[in-house]
Amino acid sequence: FGFMSPQTFNPKSIANLSVWLDASDTSTITLNGSTVSQWNDKSGNGYHASQGTANNQPTYVTNDKNGLATISFDGSNDSLVTSSFANGWTTFTSFVVMRVLGTSGIGLQVVWTRSTDRQRAVVVDASNSAALPSYAMRGHLISSSVNDFLSGNVFSTANWGYIVHKYDGTTSSRTTAFTGRLNGSAVTNTATGTITNGSVANTVLRIGNRSDGTRGLNGKIGELLVYASDLTSGNIASIESYLKSKWGL
């Protein structure tokens, strides 16, 4: 696939983009001092994520990764939440540029979720060591207690990276229906058994935590893209190229 610069590629050129949150675009950020009260969706769908409680607002970090701004979540009570999110997902492909900073006593950390718990969620697990050498990628569809995607400890917490989770809409083997990628390469799904798919109870998009505040992300997010479809390998490669170039990964 040919190189495509971040100046010429637009994620909206690929169909079924549900939400696009880009911390580097200052026009999409509403600040309350140094914290973020609203992060506007660039997809055109209007899924703006906000937080009215000042103590729960993540911090805006300027001139951070590759000179671009990012949003830092404290691992405790920080979160941003949309007022609604579209129903009807049977597939999805998620891209996130992020870095884990620590555990804050919490192993599982919610990057994003569509429900009050971790249904239709991307989660990281940084509980493997106090020294935090790496974290695991996880994904959930319905049950928060069952991993539909689990990659093992694959990514150093010292580094930024871009991760991809894709569910192809089948109700078959977890190892084939739910796949993941890290920094442009496929990672093995070690979860076994059969996926149970279905609707979720609460259609909002929650970023950086779940509703009870017990699975906070202690880390930074630069960009989040979620498509309500099973993207082709070519489309995934185009988006990965865009993220890699833009964020200096």
Buried (B, 14 or more C-beta within 10 A) or exposed (E): EEEBEBEEBEBEEBEBBBBBBBBBBEEBBEEEEEBBBBBBBBBEBEBBBBBEEEEBBBBBBEEBBBEBBBBBBBBBBBBBBBEEBEEEBBBBBBBBBBBBBBBBEBBBBBBBBBBBBBBBBBBBBBBBEEEBEBBBBBBBBBEBEBBBBBBBBBBBBEEBBBBBBBBBBBEEBBBEBBBBBBBBEEBEBEBEEEBEBEEBEEBBBBBBBBBEEEBBBBBBBBBBBBBBBBBEEEBBBBBBBBBBBBBEB
